[in-house]
Amino acid sequence: MSRQFAAILNDGDRSELLRHLSMPTLILHGNDDPIVPIAHGIDLARKIPQAKLERIDGWAGGMIYRTRWPT
């Protein structure tokens, strides 16, 4: 986790580049993510034109478990 956090801190801001994306974009974000708060997913969706944000209750840490898939 510390390496991932260090990579995020040293990566730089790409916000302006995101505004130029022109492909369908679906952002999946867990409401319960302890590392990346939901506010970051909301911000990302606002920066990408026509992006759709799906918030997933009970999801944290970037893992989608098969038991949570719709049937």
Secondary structure, DSSP 8 states (H G I E B T S, - for coil): -HHHHHHHHHH---HHHHTT--S--EEEEETT-SSS-HHHHHHHHHHSTT-EEEEETT--TT---GGGS--
